[in-house]
Amino acid sequence: HDVSVMMAVCDTFRSGAVEQLRTHARRLQIPIFEKGYEKDPAVVAKEAIQEATRIGSDVVIVDTAGHMQV
């Protein structure tokens, strides 16, 4: 579909989350946006979208913790 994709690591509190997404991004050969651990996920997502716009990505996949209780 000729769509450029970037992944954003917004699961910033789970041990191993950043490394897991780095591995997926490397294997898929797509850019990744991350700020490391213990960052505000909403801020990381916003900055990822800004970066995606800057580099011309069409889609940003935002990986979050996904916990309904959080």
C-alpha contacts under 8 A as a table, 3 or more apart, distances in Angstrom:
res1	aa1	res2	aa2	distance
3	V	57	S	7.73
3	V	58	D	6.00
3	V	59	V	7.31
4	S	56	G	7.73
4	S	57	S	4.97
4	S	58	D	5.23
4	S	59	V	6.37
5	V	30	I	6.47
5	V	31	P	7.39
5	V	57	S	5.59
5	V	58	D	6.04
5	V	59	V	4.77
5	V	60	V	5.84
5	V	61	I	7.32
6	M	30	I	5.95
6	M	31	P	5.02
6	M	32	I	5.61
6	M	33	F	7.30
6	M	52	A	6.78
6	M	57	S	6.42
6	M	59	V	6.31
6	M	60	V	4.90
6	M	61	I	6.28
7	M	21	L	7.93
7	M	25	A	7.20
7	M	30	I	7.46
7	M	31	P	6.46
7	M	32	I	4.72
7	M	33	F	6.12
7	M	60	V	5.57
7	M	61	I	4.69
7	M	62	V	6.03
7	M	63	D	7.34
8	A	32	I	5.80
8	A	33	F	4.68
8	A	34	E	6.03
8	A	44	V	7.51
8	A	45	A	6.47
8	A	48	A	5.98
8	A	60	V	6.75
8	A	61	I	6.03
8	A	62	V	4.79
8	A	63	D	6.08
9	V	12	T	6.99
9	V	17	A	7.65
9	V	18	V	6.26
9	V	21	L	6.80
9	V	32	I	7.43
9	V	33	F	6.26
9	V	34	E	5.14
9	V	35	K	7.70
9	V	44	V	7.58
9	V	45	A	7.85
9	V	62	V	6.42
9	V	63	D	5.38
9	V	64	T	7.06
10	C	34	E	7.45
10	C	40	D	7.92
10	C	41	P	4.67
10	C	42	A	7.47
10	C	44	V	6.18
10	C	45	A	6.42
10	C	62	V	6.43
10	C	63	D	5.38
10	C	64	T	4.84
10	C	65	A	7.30
11	D	14	R	6.25
11	D	17	A	6.22
11	D	18	V	7.48
11	D	41	P	6.69
11	D	63	D	6.16
11	D	64	T	4.41
11	D	65	A	4.71
12	T	17	A	7.03
12	T	18	V	7.23
12	T	36	G	6.58
12	T	37	Y	4.59
12	T	38	E	5.32
12	T	39	K	5.91
12	T	40	D	7.46
12	T	41	P	6.48
12	T	64	T	7.96
12	T	65	A	7.86
13	F	17	A	7.80
13	F	37	Y	5.84
13	F	38	E	5.45
13	F	39	K	7.83
14	R	17	A	5.56
14	R	65	A	7.46
15	S	18	V	7.89
16	G	19	E	5.33
16	G	20	Q	6.02
17	A	20	Q	5.11
17	A	21	L	6.37
18	V	21	L	5.38
18	V	22	R	6.18
18	V	34	E	7.40
18	V	36	G	6.73
18	V	37	Y	7.60
19	E	22	R	5.00
19	E	23	T	6.26
20	Q	23	T	5.28
20	Q	24	H	6.47
21	L	24	H	5.00
21	L	25	A	6.00
21	L	32	I	7.86
22	R	25	A	5.17
22	R	26	R	6.07
22	R	32	I	6.96
23	T	26	R	5.19
23	T	27	R	6.20
24	H	27	R	5.18
24	H	28	L	6.07
25	A	28	L	5.06
25	A	29	Q	5.66
25	A	30	I	5.22
25	A	31	P	6.40
25	A	32	I	6.24
26	R	29	Q	4.88
26	R	30	I	6.59
26	R	31	P	7.90
33	F	48	A	5.81
34	E	44	V	7.12
34	E	48	A	7.82
35	K	39	K	7.00
35	K	44	V	6.80
36	G	39	K	6.94
39	K	43	V	7.77
39	K	44	V	7.25
40	D	43	V	5.39
40	D	44	V	6.37
41	P	44	V	5.04
41	P	45	A	6.12
41	P	64	T	7.45
42	A	45	A	5.10
42	A	46	K	6.19
43	V	46	K	5.13
43	V	47	E	6.16
44	V	47	E	5.18
44	V	48	A	6.01
45	A	48	A	5.00
45	A	49	I	6.28
45	A	62	V	6.65
46	K	49	I	5.26
46	K	50	Q	6.37
47	E	50	Q	5.00
47	E	51	E	6.14
48	A	51	E	5.03
48	A	52	A	6.02
48	A	60	V	7.56
49	I	52	A	4.97
49	I	53	T	6.15
49	I	60	V	6.63
50	Q	53	T	5.17
50	Q	54	R	6.24
51	E	54	R	4.92
51	E	55	I	6.24
52	A	55	I	5.27
52	A	56	G	5.83
52	A	57	S	4.84
52	A	58	D	7.40
52	A	59	V	7.73
52	A	60	V	6.95
53	T	56	G	5.11
53	T	57	S	6.05
53	T	58	D	7.72
54	R	57	S	7.87
57	S	60	V	7.27
67	H	70	V	5.53
